[in-house]
Amino acid sequence: MQKKELVAMLLAGGQGSRLGILTKKLAKPAVPFGGKYRIIDFTLSNCSNSGIDSVGVLTQYQPLTLNAYIGIGSAWDLDRSGGGVSVLPPYVKDQGGEWYKGTANAVYQNIDFIAQHDPEYVLILSGDHIYKMDYSKMLSYHKSKGAAGTIAVIPVPWEETHRFGVMKADEQGRIVEFQEKPKVAKSNLASMGVYIFNWKELRSYLEADEADPKSSNDFGKNIIPKMLRAGEPLYAYAFREYWKDVGTVDSLWEANMDLIKKDPDLKLNDSKWKIFSLNHTYPPQLVGPLADVQGSLLSDGCLVLGRVHHSVIFTGTQIEEGAEVTDSVIMPGVKIGKGALVHKAIIGENTIVEAGAKIGVPARPGEKVEISNENGITVIEDNVCVPGTMRIVEGTVLSVAEWPEFPEEWIS
Amino acid sequence: MRDLLGIIDLSEPTEGLGELTLHRTLGAVPFGGRYRVIDFTLSNMVNAGIRNVGILLNDRFGPLLDHIKDGKEWDLNRQRDGMFLLPAPLRTDSSEGLNSNLSNLRHNRSYLEKSRQEYALFSGCSMVTNLDYRVAFAYHLEKDADITVIYNQDGKLASHPPYTAVVTDGEGRITDIALNPRECTSRKVSLNMFIMRKDLLITLVDYYSARQKRDLFTDAIMPRLDELKIFGYEHRGYVGVINSLKSYYQHSMDLLKPEVWRDLFFSHGLINTKVKHEAPVRYLEGSRVQDSLIATGCTIEGTVENSILFRGVEVGPGVTIKDSIIMQKAKLGPGVSLRNVILDKDVTISAGKSLAGDPSFPMVIAKSSEV
């Protein structure tokens, strides 16, 4: 196979358990985002726009949607001869096979794939972040520093540093200390989970890490600390644009809401840095005679006859007359019946909200409700039907498993 | 449907479309916010399982080629069969052979011969509809017809001449055909789509092209009405015809009715087109949009009523668009007001300008103009 300067390895096997019912049947990178995309589109489009033409996508948890979605990579212009996109699930080897145990082990198990391309550098990416980044600039930085590894970092509020891997760097950008999810942080530069390594060095560290029975085979916990201890030159590459980890219901909702600001930090309609996605060619959206659409993002194939305020409406959604959707994220193919109310909710794909149903309403005084989401975002699973008689209190996370027995007071 | 070859003819008359076809063939005329006219015929064929489609090219086909590329969006970039571009016999010293589908078919006779399909579906591309050719083909076989002509009788097409009226008997066999009849003989209007055996098509092409005839239907099929078993198959769905500015405007505005929008874009499969990866539409606070078809990539802060916006149109605060069709990437200055206007692609309208056409005769601004 043709020699490549760089191969990207995109880790897309995560369950995203903090997204709960939204990732019951699909991996986190396949979760719909931003009106017409799936989360992984941002990373794949970054690769394509950065001129990277060999991308391994490592899948493990619920891969069917993701596999079908990626296909041969045409949507991202990654259907290339001698490279392009390769979906890499774990497989059986001569010494037996096993599931991917951690991020580093996942790459370790695909050493042969990387070696086919004989690259100088390997770019490690994660498929669950929303951002637009030119990896070629990061590679130039990596080369100019003569680094063994470069870690993309972003400043985060000090009070959130305990959620991240935090880098302390000297004036030249060389990392002097790394803290994984520290109680007391020495820096507020958080790792974005985007790494460039020299392949030769990384390979030997991966092999050594695999031989270490005590290792949890993770880049953040094991590989990077080991490289630092060995005195390898690791550099921090500062990224100052929009970046968001959408691993929780709240952050997923917030990141969607970020897009409908008047002047959003992440611009989707930038012709120089398009976000590609696989889409069926649905017709342009039809906005009806009584519709009222404000401060929202709507995609193709939508039929809007009601009121939509401050919401993100995905492909092929129907909102009937008299229905009101506010502060919500409505995923593809959802139908919202006449007069239904949806407030501050995430509605899963192809779910039907029947006429008159009320979702995201305040609890009545004295009403006993099981609130699963403290920030008041209501989540409805995909492919279910919410009967018109139902009233779902804000902050409820509704899954079909708990469907049959409604509390009395839910019926309005 | 592996047995059916699709042929798309681009030689239908375009004079009535004025500036919309100044630099483009009929098939490349933008329609419905994100499509080109040919998308409908092409998608109907592919949705019916047709895997071999030949496109008879005439002149002004540059924009069409840019649009269809290798046929990938219609899944027609195939190792076997797929999409074939069939140019007319162009000569630098004459335009003879242009806009004659018989001459074009004669010129590309080897394509017809080599195709492994036994039957051919020949279609113009001026009809905008969503129809299931599988049912029409089954009808053709069931009637054991020599030729099946697809028609529609909802009455609208006859008000947009030129048109071809057909009369059928109780069995569905066509007994009379008339071009633009003065007295209404029948409400049944041909959609310029015919199914026949490929060898019959080749026989007709050979015979009539050798006698300097030009059009397959009027010159080769009509004279054989008594001799061949020609049946009519009724397609009941919505049909719009694109043959004049008036029909273009009327049938575009039809799309604003939810029932037409559903029928045309969803009934027997989706209509495919070139994908441009535009972002979802942004509606800012203060936008007022009603009865409109809005394509992705648009940003709206002003007022849009009873209009069609193609991809990437920005409607700033204070801009008002009513009863209009605004094609891709129009640039509208602050305070622009448009009514009954068709703006072709890449038009720039400077601040404060107000343009209005008449409901029965929209004002057309040619591609890339600056007003």
Interface residues (C-beta under 8 A of the other chain):
Chain A: G34 G35 K36 S74 A75 I260 K262 L268 N269 K274 I275 F276 S277 N279 H280 T281 Y282 P283 P284 Q285 L286 V287 G288 P289 L290 A291 V293 Q294 G295 S296 L297 L298 S299 D300 G301 L303 L305 V308 V312 I313
Chain B: G32 G33 R34 K72 E73 L255 L256 P258 W261 L264 F265 F266 L270 I271 N272 T273 V275 H277 E278 A279 P280 V281 R282 Y283 L284 E285 G286 S287 V289 Q290 D291 S292 L293 I294 A295 T296 G297 T299 I308 L309 G312
